Amino acid sequence: MPRKTFGKCLVADPRICHGKLTFKGTRILVADVLDLVAKGIDWGMIVKQCHGSITRQGIAEAVSLAGRAFLEHAEEYLKKTVSA
């Protein structure tokens, strides 16, 4: 799998974190940051916890990408919820 870029701040590179989505130039997983956002952690605090390695713009891109992915696959989640 070649390196794939998502927006200005997100990348999936098979040589970094087994190809999981990270913030460019880091090993910070997008999924981990999205978990912090979901817990209601202030974005400024997330940036600070990541020692400035990510930006608010990067977090916004991650949230936007996650939202689009959810909308595109919402039917799959609904089917799982109903059948569970």
C-alpha positions in Angstrom: 0.0 0.0 0.0 1.5 3.4 -1.0 1.4 6.4 1.4 -2.0 8.1 1.2 -2.6 11.7 2.1 -6.0 12.9 3.5 -6.2 16.7 3.5 -3.3 18.8 4.6 -2.7 17.1 8.0 -3.5 13.4 7.8 -1.6 10.5 6.3 -1.7 6.7 6.2 1.8 5.4 5.6 2.5 1.6 5.8 5.9 2.4 7.3 4.4 4.4 10.2 2.1 2.8 12.8 1.3 -0.1 10.5 -0.5 2.2 8.0 -3.0 3.5 10.5 -4.2 7.1 10.0 -1.8 9.5 11.7 -1.1 13.2 11.7 1.6 14.1 9.2 5.1 14.1 10.6 4.0 12.3 13.8 3.1 8.9 15.1 0.0 10.3 16.8 -3.0 8.2 15.8 -6.0 10.0 14.5 -8.2 7.5 16.3 -6.6 8.4 19.7 -7.2 12.1 19.1 -10.8 11.5 18.0 -11.3 9.6 21.3 -10.1 12.6 23.2 -12.5 14.9 21.2 -15.4 12.5 21.9 -14.6 12.7 25.6 -15.0 16.5 25.4 -11.4 17.4 25.9 -10.7 21.0 24.7 -8.8 21.0 21.4 -6.3 23.4 22.8 -5.5 20.9 25.6 -5.2 18.1 23.0 -2.7 20.2 21.0 -0.8 20.9 24.3 -0.8 17.2 25.3 0.7 16.4 21.9 3.4 19.0 22.5 2.2 21.1 19.6 2.9 18.2 17.1 -0.7 18.6 15.8 -2.8 21.6 15.2 -6.4 22.6 15.6 -6.6 22.5 11.8 -5.5 18.9 11.9 -8.1 18.0 14.6 -10.7 19.7 12.5 -9.7 17.6 9.4 -9.8 14.4 11.5 -13.3 15.3 12.8 -14.5 16.2 9.3 -13.1 13.0 7.8 -14.7 10.9 10.6 -18.0 12.6 10.0 -17.9 11.9 6.3 -16.9 8.3 6.9 -19.8 7.9 9.3 -22.3 9.4 6.9 -21.1 7.2 4.1 -21.3 4.0 6.2 -24.2 4.9 8.5 -26.4 2.1 7.2 -23.7 -0.5 8.3 -23.8 0.9 11.8 -27.6 0.9 11.9 -27.7 -2.7 10.8 -25.2 -3.7 13.5 -27.2 -1.8 16.2 -30.5 -3.3 15.3 -29.3 -6.9 15.0 -27.3 -6.8 18.3 
